[in-house]
Amino acid sequence: MTTTAQKPPGAGGGSVAIRGFLVQTLVALLDLMQVDPPVTEITLEPALGDEQFDFVWKDSAGTHATQVKSTTNYFKKADVEKWARKLEAARSTEQCRLLLVGQFHLNLQHVRQVGNVVIEKKNLDLPGLLNEAAQGIAMFRGAAGLEPRPGADNLLAAKALVAELEVYATESRTLTREAFIKLLRQWVTVAPP
């Protein structure tokens, strides 16, 4: 009888890939709700920029392209600079951002931009990102003139929107602001009070 060694949860393979896509989708959802001026449309996994960009959104200021990197390890400055150079080379008119989700060496502490690519950092905290998305949905509902909902409903909506955005990503489909508001309205009418 042979036994296979169990790897700890999140140690590699599929769980790492799924976590990466989840982080990317949560960041896209946060951008959709919180960017000012408001996002008019967003596309995950766009056929743009030599596939360097994880999502692209448009607003009245132009087109913005983002690549999200996440890791449980430390980000290295040389890697960040290499990724930023690739993004810059792939852009045409997009304003580019590299979002790092994880832990950072001290030499990245003050790095805010590499070339024309803005560098942003977040901690790798999936429950925290989901809660941030739920709070964003609550604020978005108010700004869009939608009926307020309890926190638990906003958290459910955040999880549902993550799933919806992941479906959109499989086809590089664009989600417009109007369609986003329509989804929230639809879910409010079918969700029990």
mmCIF file of the C-alpha atoms, coordinates in Angstrom:
data_MODEL
# 
_entry.id   MODEL 
# 
loop_
_atom_site.group_PDB 
_atom_site.id 
_atom_site.type_symbol 
_atom_site.label_atom_id 
_atom_site.label_alt_id 
_atom_site.label_comp_id 
_atom_site.label_asym_id 
_atom_site.label_entity_id 
_atom_site.label_seq_id 
_atom_site.pdbx_PDB_ins_code 
_atom_site.Cartn_x 
_atom_site.Cartn_y 
_atom_site.Cartn_z 
_atom_site.occupancy 
_atom_site.B_iso_or_equiv 
_atom_site.pdbx_formal_charge 
_atom_site.auth_seq_id 
_atom_site.auth_comp_id 
_atom_site.auth_asym_id 
_atom_site.auth_atom_id 
_atom_site.pdbx_PDB_model_num 
ATOM 1   C CA . MET A 1 1   ? 0.000   0.000  0.000   1.00 0.00 ? 1   MET A CA 1 
ATOM 2   C CA . THR A 1 2   ? 1.380   3.368  -0.970  1.00 0.00 ? 2   THR A CA 1 
ATOM 3   C CA . THR A 1 3   ? 0.639   6.600  0.804   1.00 0.00 ? 3   THR A CA 1 
ATOM 4   C CA . THR A 1 4   ? 0.811   10.075 -0.575  1.00 0.00 ? 4   THR A CA 1 
ATOM 5   C CA . ALA A 1 5   ? 2.086   12.942 1.463   1.00 0.00 ? 5   ALA A CA 1 
ATOM 6   C CA . GLN A 1 6   ? -0.475  15.582 2.239   1.00 0.00 ? 6   GLN A CA 1 
ATOM 7   C CA . LYS A 1 7   ? 0.662   19.098 1.500   1.00 0.00 ? 7   LYS A CA 1 
ATOM 8   C CA . PRO A 1 8   ? -0.512  21.844 3.799   1.00 0.00 ? 8   PRO A CA 1 
ATOM 9   C CA . PRO A 1 9   ? -3.516  23.887 2.582   1.00 0.00 ? 9   PRO A CA 1 
ATOM 10  C CA . GLY A 1 10  ? -2.494  26.615 0.141   1.00 0.00 ? 10  GLY A CA 1 
ATOM 11  C CA . ALA A 1 11  ? 0.963   25.114 -0.372  1.00 0.00 ? 11  ALA A CA 1 
ATOM 12  C CA . GLY A 1 12  ? 0.808   25.058 -4.140  1.00 0.00 ? 12  GLY A CA 1 
ATOM 13  C CA . GLY A 1 13  ? -0.840  23.928 -7.319  1.00 0.00 ? 13  GLY A CA 1 
ATOM 14  C CA . GLY A 1 14  ? -4.508  24.576 -7.814  1.00 0.00 ? 14  GLY A CA 1 
ATOM 15  C CA . SER A 1 15  ? -5.113  26.313 -4.496  1.00 0.00 ? 15  SER A CA 1 
ATOM 16  C CA . VAL A 1 16  ? -2.452  28.926 -5.329  1.00 0.00 ? 16  VAL A CA 1 
ATOM 17  C CA . ALA A 1 17  ? -3.968  29.550 -8.775  1.00 0.00 ? 17  ALA A CA 1 
ATOM 18  C CA . ILE A 1 18  ? -7.487  29.809 -7.355  1.00 0.00 ? 18  ILE A CA 1 
ATOM 19  C CA . ARG A 1 19  ? -6.310  32.199 -4.635  1.00 0.00 ? 19  ARG A CA 1 
ATOM 20  C CA . GLY A 1 20  ? -4.608  34.326 -7.282  1.00 0.00 ? 20  GLY A CA 1 
ATOM 21  C CA . PHE A 1 21  ? -7.761  34.557 -9.402  1.00 0.00 ? 21  PHE A CA 1 
ATOM 22  C CA . LEU A 1 22  ? -9.865  35.297 -6.319  1.00 0.00 ? 22  LEU A CA 1 
ATOM 23  C CA . VAL A 1 23  ? -7.548  38.119 -5.253  1.00 0.00 ? 23  VAL A CA 1 
ATOM 24  C CA . GLN A 1 24  ? -7.537  39.516 -8.800  1.00 0.00 ? 24  GLN A CA 1 
ATOM 25  C CA . THR A 1 25  ? -11.341 39.435 -8.970  1.00 0.00 ? 25  THR A CA 1 
ATOM 26  C CA . LEU A 1 26  ? -11.771 41.033 -5.537  1.00 0.00 ? 26  LEU A CA 1 
ATOM 27  C CA . VAL A 1 27  ? -9.404  43.845 -6.510  1.00 0.00 ? 27  VAL A CA 1 
ATOM 28  C CA . ALA A 1 28  ? -11.352 44.394 -9.747  1.00 0.00 ? 28  ALA A CA 1 
ATOM 29  C CA . LEU A 1 29  ? -14.606 44.497 -7.770  1.00 0.00 ? 29  LEU A CA 1 
ATOM 30  C CA . LEU A 1 30  ? -13.133 47.035 -5.341  1.00 0.00 ? 30  LEU A CA 1 
ATOM 31  C CA . ASP A 1 31  ? -12.000 49.212 -8.240  1.00 0.00 ? 31  ASP A CA 1 
ATOM 32  C CA . LEU A 1 32  ? -15.416 48.988 -9.855  1.00 0.00 ? 32  LEU A CA 1 
ATOM 33  C CA . MET A 1 33  ? -17.052 50.346 -6.710  1.00 0.00 ? 33  MET A CA 1 
ATOM 34  C CA . GLN A 1 34  ? -14.501 52.794 -5.331  1.00 0.00 ? 34  GLN A CA 1 
ATOM 35  C CA . VAL A 1 35  ? -12.725 54.569 -8.147  1.00 0.00 ? 35  VAL A CA 1 
ATOM 36  C CA . ASP A 1 36  ? -13.453 58.258 -8.581  1.00 0.00 ? 36  ASP A CA 1 
ATOM 37  C CA . PRO A 1 37  ? -14.423 59.278 -11.231 1.00 0.00 ? 37  PRO A CA 1 
ATOM 38  C CA . PRO A 1 38  ? -16.824 56.323 -11.470 1.00 0.00 ? 38  PRO A CA 1 
ATOM 39  C CA . VAL A 1 39  ? -15.922 53.348 -13.630 1.00 0.00 ? 39  VAL A CA 1 
ATOM 40  C CA . THR A 1 40  ? -18.079 53.136 -16.755 1.00 0.00 ? 40  THR A CA 1 
ATOM 41  C CA . GLU A 1 41  ? -16.996 49.583 -17.658 1.00 0.00 ? 41  GLU A CA 1 
ATOM 42  C CA . ILE A 1 42  ? -14.558 46.876 -16.621 1.00 0.00 ? 42  ILE A CA 1 
ATOM 43  C CA . THR A 1 43  ? -13.125 43.846 -18.433 1.00 0.00 ? 43  THR A CA 1 
ATOM 44  C CA . LEU A 1 44  ? -11.289 41.010 -16.702 1.00 0.00 ? 44  LEU A CA 1 
ATOM 45  C CA . GLU A 1 45  ? -8.697  39.039 -18.674 1.00 0.00 ? 45  GLU A CA 1 
ATOM 46  C CA . PRO A 1 46  ? -8.873  41.431 -21.638 1.00 0.00 ? 46  PRO A CA 1 
ATOM 47  C CA . ALA A 1 47  ? -7.283  40.628 -24.981 1.00 0.00 ? 47  ALA A CA 1 
ATOM 48  C CA . LEU A 1 48  ? -5.051  43.680 -24.608 1.00 0.00 ? 48  LEU A CA 1 
ATOM 49  C CA . GLY A 1 49  ? -1.438  44.526 -23.894 1.00 0.00 ? 49  GLY A CA 1 
ATOM 50  C CA . ASP A 1 50  ? 0.076   41.172 -24.846 1.00 0.00 ? 50  ASP A CA 1 
ATOM 51  C CA . GLU A 1 51  ? -2.134  39.637 -22.116 1.00 0.00 ? 51  GLU A CA 1 
ATOM 52  C CA . GLN A 1 52  ? -0.098  41.428 -19.429 1.00 0.00 ? 52  GLN A CA 1 
ATOM 53  C CA . PHE A 1 53  ? -3.179  43.032 -17.883 1.00 0.00 ? 53  PHE A CA 1 
ATOM 54  C CA . ASP A 1 54  ? -5.544  41.201 -15.548 1.00 0.00 ? 54  ASP A CA 1 
ATOM 55  C CA . PHE A 1 55  ? -8.272  43.779 -15.942 1.00 0.00 ? 55  PHE A CA 1 
ATOM 56  C CA . VAL A 1 56  ? -8.934  47.073 -17.686 1.00 0.00 ? 56  VAL A CA 1 
ATOM 57  C CA . TRP A 1 57  ? -11.477 49.693 -16.742 1.00 0.00 ? 57  TRP A CA 1 
ATOM 58  C CA . LYS A 1 58  ? -12.619 52.941 -18.276 1.00 0.00 ? 58  LYS A CA 1 
ATOM 59  C CA . ASP A 1 59  ? -13.799 56.153 -16.714 1.00 0.00 ? 59  ASP A CA 1 
ATOM 60  C CA . SER A 1 60  ? -14.048 59.783 -17.783 1.00 0.00 ? 60  SER A CA 1 
ATOM 61  C CA . ALA A 1 61  ? -10.262 60.163 -17.290 1.00 0.00 ? 61  ALA A CA 1 
ATOM 62  C CA . GLY A 1 62  ? -9.349  57.392 -19.756 1.00 0.00 ? 62  GLY A CA 1 
ATOM 63  C CA . THR A 1 63  ? -8.412  53.728 -19.748 1.00 0.00 ? 63  THR A CA 1 
ATOM 64  C CA . HIS A 1 64  ? -6.666  52.062 -16.821 1.00 0.00 ? 64  HIS A CA 1 
ATOM 65  C CA . ALA A 1 65  ? -4.933  48.676 -16.915 1.00 0.00 ? 65  ALA A CA 1 
ATOM 66  C CA . THR A 1 66  ? -4.011  46.620 -13.864 1.00 0.00 ? 66  THR A CA 1 
ATOM 67  C CA . GLN A 1 67  ? -1.946  43.536 -13.232 1.00 0.00 ? 67  GLN A CA 1 
ATOM 68  C CA . VAL A 1 68  ? -2.393  41.863 -9.843  1.00 0.00 ? 68  VAL A CA 1 
ATOM 69  C CA . LYS A 1 69  ? 0.325   39.711 -8.296  1.00 0.00 ? 69  LYS A CA 1 
ATOM 70  C CA . SER A 1 70  ? -0.259  37.828 -5.065  1.00 0.00 ? 70  SER A CA 1 
ATOM 71  C CA . THR A 1 71  ? 1.958   35.593 -2.980  1.00 0.00 ? 71  THR A CA 1 
ATOM 72  C CA . THR A 1 72  ? 2.355   34.225 0.521   1.00 0.00 ? 72  THR A CA 1 
ATOM 73  C CA . ASN A 1 73  ? 6.102   34.847 0.099   1.00 0.00 ? 73  ASN A CA 1 
ATOM 74  C CA . TYR A 1 74  ? 7.906   38.179 0.005   1.00 0.00 ? 74  TYR A CA 1 
ATOM 75  C CA . PHE A 1 75  ? 7.866   40.266 -3.172  1.00 0.00 ? 75  PHE A CA 1 
ATOM 76  C CA . LYS A 1 76  ? 11.354  41.055 -4.466  1.00 0.00 ? 76  LYS A CA 1 
ATOM 77  C CA . LYS A 1 77  ? 12.253  44.452 -5.866  1.00 0.00 ? 77  LYS A CA 1 
ATOM 78  C CA . ALA A 1 78  ? 13.905  42.958 -8.965  1.00 0.00 ? 78  ALA A CA 1 
ATOM 79  C CA . ASP A 1 79  ? 10.716  41.021 -9.793  1.00 0.00 ? 79  ASP A CA 1 
ATOM 80  C CA . VAL A 1 80  ? 8.528   44.080 -9.275  1.00 0.00 ? 80  VAL A CA 1 
ATOM 81  C CA . GLU A 1 81  ? 10.746  46.152 -11.586 1.00 0.00 ? 81  GLU A CA 1 
ATOM 82  C CA . LYS A 1 82  ? 10.700  43.391 -14.235 1.00 0.00 ? 82  LYS A CA 1 
ATOM 83  C CA . TRP A 1 83  ? 6.889   43.129 -14.125 1.00 0.00 ? 83  TRP A CA 1 
ATOM 84  C CA . ALA A 1 84  ? 6.508   46.904 -14.294 1.00 0.00 ? 84  ALA A CA 1 
ATOM 85  C CA . ARG A 1 85  ? 8.778   47.103 -17.357 1.00 0.00 ? 85  ARG A CA 1 
ATOM 86  C CA . LYS A 1 86  ? 6.660   44.419 -19.081 1.00 0.00 ? 86  LYS A CA 1 
ATOM 87  C CA . LEU A 1 87  ? 3.485   46.348 -18.319 1.00 0.00 ? 87  LEU A CA 1 
ATOM 88  C CA . GLU A 1 88  ? 4.979   49.582 -19.579 1.00 0.00 ? 88  GLU A CA 1 
ATOM 89  C CA . ALA A 1 89  ? 6.101   47.897 -22.804 1.00 0.00 ? 89  ALA A CA 1 
ATOM 90  C CA . ALA A 1 90  ? 2.620   46.422 -23.326 1.00 0.00 ? 90  ALA A CA 1 
ATOM 91  C CA . ARG A 1 91  ? 0.675   49.653 -22.828 1.00 0.00 ? 91  ARG A CA 1 
ATOM 92  C CA . SER A 1 92  ? -0.487  51.980 -25.538 1.00 0.00 ? 92  SER A CA 1 
ATOM 93  C CA . THR A 1 93  ? -2.592  54.724 -23.938 1.00 0.00 ? 93  THR A CA 1 
ATOM 94  C CA . GLU A 1 94  ? -3.588  52.935 -20.730 1.00 0.00 ? 94  GLU A CA 1 
ATOM 95  C CA . GLN A 1 95  ? -2.622  54.233 -17.318 1.00 0.00 ? 95  GLN A CA 1 
ATOM 96  C CA . CYS A 1 96  ? -0.929  51.188 -15.757 1.00 0.00 ? 96  CYS A CA 1 
ATOM 97  C CA . ARG A 1 97  ? -0.900  49.865 -12.230 1.00 0.00 ? 97  ARG A CA 1 
ATOM 98  C CA . LEU A 1 98  ? 0.829   46.867 -10.683 1.00 0.00 ? 98  LEU A CA 1 
ATOM 99  C CA . LEU A 1 99  ? -0.963  45.787 -7.521  1.00 0.00 ? 99  LEU A CA 1 
ATOM 100 C CA . LEU A 1 100 ? 1.057   43.594 -5.161  1.00 0.00 ? 100 LEU A CA 1 
ATOM 101 C CA . VAL A 1 101 ? -0.932  41.566 -2.636  1.00 0.00 ? 101 VAL A CA 1 
ATOM 102 C CA . GLY A 1 102 ? 1.246   39.860 -0.033  1.00 0.00 ? 102 GLY A CA 1 
ATOM 103 C CA . GLN A 1 103 ? 4.359   40.647 2.002   1.00 0.00 ? 103 GLN A CA 1 
ATOM 104 C CA . PHE A 1 104 ? 7.081   43.117 1.074   1.00 0.00 ? 104 PHE A CA 1 
ATOM 105 C CA . HIS A 1 105 ? 10.820  43.418 1.641   1.00 0.00 ? 105 HIS A CA 1 
ATOM 106 C CA . LEU A 1 106 ? 11.939  46.690 3.179   1.00 0.00 ? 106 LEU A CA 1 
ATOM 107 C CA . ASN A 1 107 ? 13.520  47.741 -0.137  1.00 0.00 ? 107 ASN A CA 1 
ATOM 108 C CA . LEU A 1 108 ? 9.979   47.984 -1.577  1.00 0.00 ? 108 LEU A CA 1 
ATOM 109 C CA . GLN A 1 109 ? 8.657   50.109 1.283   1.00 0.00 ? 109 GLN A CA 1 
ATOM 110 C CA . HIS A 1 110 ? 8.935   53.438 -0.558  1.00 0.00 ? 110 HIS A CA 1 
ATOM 111 C CA . VAL A 1 111 ? 8.481   52.183 -4.129  1.00 0.00 ? 111 VAL A CA 1 
ATOM 112 C CA . ARG A 1 112 ? 5.348   53.879 -5.507  1.00 0.00 ? 112 ARG A CA 1 
ATOM 113 C CA . GLN A 1 113 ? 6.158   53.890 -9.213  1.00 0.00 ? 113 GLN A CA 1 
ATOM 114 C CA . VAL A 1 114 ? 8.465   52.181 -11.688 1.00 0.00 ? 114 VAL A CA 1 
ATOM 115 C CA . GLY A 1 115 ? 8.662   54.075 -14.965 1.00 0.00 ? 115 GLY A CA 1 
ATOM 116 C CA . ASN A 1 116 ? 5.081   54.961 -15.870 1.00 0.00 ? 116 ASN A CA 1 
ATOM 117 C CA . VAL A 1 117 ? 3.618   52.109 -13.819 1.00 0.00 ? 117 VAL A CA 1 
ATOM 118 C CA . VAL A 1 118 ? 2.063   52.931 -10.446 1.00 0.00 ? 118 VAL A CA 1 
ATOM 119 C CA . ILE A 1 119 ? 2.857   50.379 -7.746  1.00 0.00 ? 119 ILE A CA 1 
ATOM 120 C CA . GLU A 1 120 ? 0.226   49.698 -5.079  1.00 0.00 ? 120 GLU A CA 1 
ATOM 121 C CA . LYS A 1 121 ? 0.388   47.254 -2.172  1.00 0.00 ? 121 LYS A CA 1 
ATOM 122 C CA . LYS A 1 122 ? -2.177  45.359 -0.124  1.00 0.00 ? 122 LYS A CA 1 
ATOM 123 C CA . ASN A 1 123 ? -1.918  42.657 2.506   1.00 0.00 ? 123 ASN A CA 1 
ATOM 124 C CA . LEU A 1 124 ? -2.944  39.135 1.538   1.00 0.00 ? 124 LEU A CA 1 
ATOM 125 C CA . ASP A 1 125 ? -6.072  38.881 3.673   1.00 0.00 ? 125 ASP A CA 1 
ATOM 126 C CA . LEU A 1 126 ? -8.956  37.252 1.784   1.00 0.00 ? 126 LEU A CA 1 
ATOM 127 C CA . PRO A 1 127 ? -11.574 37.734 4.542   1.00 0.00 ? 127 PRO A CA 1 
ATOM 128 C CA . GLY A 1 128 ? -10.454 41.369 4.833   1.00 0.00 ? 128 GLY A CA 1 
ATOM 129 C CA . LEU A 1 129 ? -10.757 41.897 1.065   1.00 0.00 ? 129 LEU A CA 1 
ATOM 130 C CA . LEU A 1 130 ? -14.244 40.336 1.092   1.00 0.00 ? 130 LEU A CA 1 
ATOM 131 C CA . ASN A 1 131 ? -15.293 42.584 3.979   1.00 0.00 ? 131 ASN A CA 1 
ATOM 132 C CA . GLU A 1 132 ? -13.867 45.594 2.150   1.00 0.00 ? 132 GLU A CA 1 
ATOM 133 C CA . ALA A 1 133 ? -15.899 44.575 -0.920  1.00 0.00 ? 133 ALA A CA 1 
ATOM 134 C CA . ALA A 1 134 ? -19.063 44.265 1.203   1.00 0.00 ? 134 ALA A CA 1 
ATOM 135 C CA . GLN A 1 135 ? -18.489 47.744 2.646   1.00 0.00 ? 135 GLN A CA 1 
ATOM 136 C CA . GLY A 1 136 ? -17.859 49.028 -0.874  1.00 0.00 ? 136 GLY A CA 1 
ATOM 137 C CA . ILE A 1 137 ? -21.166 47.563 -2.020  1.00 0.00 ? 137 ILE A CA 1 
ATOM 138 C CA . ALA A 1 138 ? -22.963 49.293 0.862   1.00 0.00 ? 138 ALA A CA 1 
ATOM 139 C CA . MET A 1 139 ? -21.426 52.644 -0.140  1.00 0.00 ? 139 MET A CA 1 
ATOM 140 C CA . PHE A 1 140 ? -22.054 51.980 -3.842  1.00 0.00 ? 140 PHE A CA 1 
ATOM 141 C CA . ARG A 1 141 ? -25.735 51.247 -3.125  1.00 0.00 ? 141 ARG A CA 1 
ATOM 142 C CA . GLY A 1 142 ? -26.092 54.654 -1.488  1.00 0.00 ? 142 GLY A CA 1 
ATOM 143 C CA . ALA A 1 143 ? -24.285 56.497 -4.288  1.00 0.00 ? 143 ALA A CA 1 
ATOM 144 C CA . ALA A 1 144 ? -26.373 54.707 -6.937  1.00 0.00 ? 144 ALA A CA 1 
ATOM 145 C CA . GLY A 1 145 ? -29.646 55.447 -5.152  1.00 0.00 ? 145 GLY A CA 1 
ATOM 146 C CA . LEU A 1 146 ? -30.301 51.788 -4.332  1.00 0.00 ? 146 LEU A CA 1 
ATOM 147 C CA . GLU A 1 147 ? -32.071 50.539 -1.226  1.00 0.00 ? 147 GLU A CA 1 
ATOM 148 C CA . PRO A 1 148 ? -29.633 49.964 1.659   1.00 0.00 ? 148 PRO A CA 1 
ATOM 149 C CA . ARG A 1 149 ? -29.165 46.379 2.834   1.00 0.00 ? 149 ARG A CA 1 
ATOM 150 C CA . PRO A 1 150 ? -27.758 44.805 6.003   1.00 0.00 ? 150 PRO A CA 1 
ATOM 151 C CA . GLY A 1 151 ? -24.059 43.941 6.152   1.00 0.00 ? 151 GLY A CA 1 
ATOM 152 C CA . ALA A 1 152 ? -24.717 40.211 5.709   1.00 0.00 ? 152 ALA A CA 1 
ATOM 153 C CA . ASP A 1 153 ? -26.606 40.922 2.458   1.00 0.00 ? 153 ASP A CA 1 
ATOM 154 C CA . ASN A 1 154 ? -23.751 43.083 1.185   1.00 0.00 ? 154 ASN A CA 1 
ATOM 155 C CA . LEU A 1 155 ? -21.288 40.283 1.946   1.00 0.00 ? 155 LEU A CA 1 
ATOM 156 C CA . LEU A 1 156 ? -23.471 37.808 0.024   1.00 0.00 ? 156 LEU A CA 1 
ATOM 157 C CA . ALA A 1 157 ? -23.665 40.290 -2.857  1.00 0.00 ? 157 ALA A CA 1 
ATOM 158 C CA . ALA A 1 158 ? -19.863 40.623 -2.824  1.00 0.00 ? 158 ALA A CA 1 
ATOM 159 C CA . LYS A 1 159 ? -19.449 36.853 -3.062  1.00 0.00 ? 159 LYS A CA 1 
ATOM 160 C CA . ALA A 1 160 ? -22.037 36.652 -5.842  1.00 0.00 ? 160 ALA A CA 1 
ATOM 161 C CA . LEU A 1 161 ? -20.342 39.487 -7.753  1.00 0.00 ? 161 LEU A CA 1 
ATOM 162 C CA . VAL A 1 162 ? -16.981 37.722 -7.487  1.00 0.00 ? 162 VAL A CA 1 
ATOM 163 C CA . ALA A 1 163 ? -18.545 34.651 -9.091  1.00 0.00 ? 163 ALA A CA 1 
ATOM 164 C CA . GLU A 1 164 ? -20.228 36.782 -11.772 1.00 0.00 ? 164 GLU A CA 1 
ATOM 165 C CA . LEU A 1 165 ? -16.984 38.609 -12.583 1.00 0.00 ? 165 LEU A CA 1 
ATOM 166 C CA . GLU A 1 166 ? -15.111 35.303 -12.830 1.00 0.00 ? 166 GLU A CA 1 
ATOM 167 C CA . VAL A 1 167 ? -17.678 34.099 -15.392 1.00 0.00 ? 167 VAL A CA 1 
ATOM 168 C CA . TYR A 1 168 ? -17.200 37.354 -17.317 1.00 0.00 ? 168 TYR A CA 1 
ATOM 169 C CA . ALA A 1 169 ? -13.411 36.815 -17.164 1.00 0.00 ? 169 ALA A CA 1 
ATOM 170 C CA . THR A 1 170 ? -13.681 33.443 -18.915 1.00 0.00 ? 170 THR A CA 1 
ATOM 171 C CA . GLU A 1 171 ? -15.006 35.266 -21.978 1.00 0.00 ? 171 GLU A CA 1 
ATOM 172 C CA . SER A 1 172 ? -13.197 38.613 -21.587 1.00 0.00 ? 172 SER A CA 1 
ATOM 173 C CA . ARG A 1 173 ? -16.679 40.152 -21.410 1.00 0.00 ? 173 ARG A CA 1 
ATOM 174 C CA . THR A 1 174 ? -17.131 43.738 -20.366 1.00 0.00 ? 174 THR A CA 1 
ATOM 175 C CA . LEU A 1 175 ? -19.336 44.611 -17.393 1.00 0.00 ? 175 LEU A CA 1 
ATOM 176 C CA . THR A 1 176 ? -20.778 48.119 -17.639 1.00 0.00 ? 176 THR A CA 1 
ATOM 177 C CA . ARG A 1 177 ? -21.703 50.267 -14.665 1.00 0.00 ? 177 ARG A CA 1 
ATOM 178 C CA . GLU A 1 178 ? -25.344 50.079 -15.728 1.00 0.00 ? 178 GLU A CA 1 
ATOM 179 C CA . ALA A 1 179 ? -25.247 46.257 -15.825 1.00 0.00 ? 179 ALA A CA 1 
ATOM 180 C CA . PHE A 1 180 ? -23.545 46.236 -12.406 1.00 0.00 ? 180 PHE A CA 1 
ATOM 181 C CA . ILE A 1 181 ? -26.317 48.401 -10.927 1.00 0.00 ? 181 ILE A CA 1 
ATOM 182 C CA . LYS A 1 182 ? -28.926 46.194 -12.616 1.00 0.00 ? 182 LYS A CA 1 
ATOM 183 C CA . LEU A 1 183 ? -27.395 43.102 -10.967 1.00 0.00 ? 183 LEU A CA 1 
ATOM 184 C CA . LEU A 1 184 ? -27.501 44.744 -7.542  1.00 0.00 ? 184 LEU A CA 1 
ATOM 185 C CA . ARG A 1 185 ? -31.139 45.833 -8.090  1.00 0.00 ? 185 ARG A CA 1 
ATOM 186 C CA . GLN A 1 186 ? -32.089 42.332 -9.259  1.00 0.00 ? 186 GLN A CA 1 
ATOM 187 C CA . TRP A 1 187 ? -30.472 40.688 -6.248  1.00 0.00 ? 187 TRP A CA 1 
ATOM 188 C CA . VAL A 1 188 ? -32.166 43.107 -3.872  1.00 0.00 ? 188 VAL A CA 1 
ATOM 189 C CA . THR A 1 189 ? -35.609 42.192 -5.244  1.00 0.00 ? 189 THR A CA 1 
ATOM 190 C CA . VAL A 1 190 ? -35.015 38.426 -5.043  1.00 0.00 ? 190 VAL A CA 1 
ATOM 191 C CA . ALA A 1 191 ? -33.194 38.424 -1.685  1.00 0.00 ? 191 ALA A CA 1 
ATOM 192 C CA . PRO A 1 192 ? -35.426 38.060 1.360   1.00 0.00 ? 192 PRO A CA 1 
ATOM 193 C CA . PRO A 1 193 ? -35.588 41.170 3.557   1.00 0.00 ? 193 PRO A CA 1 
# 
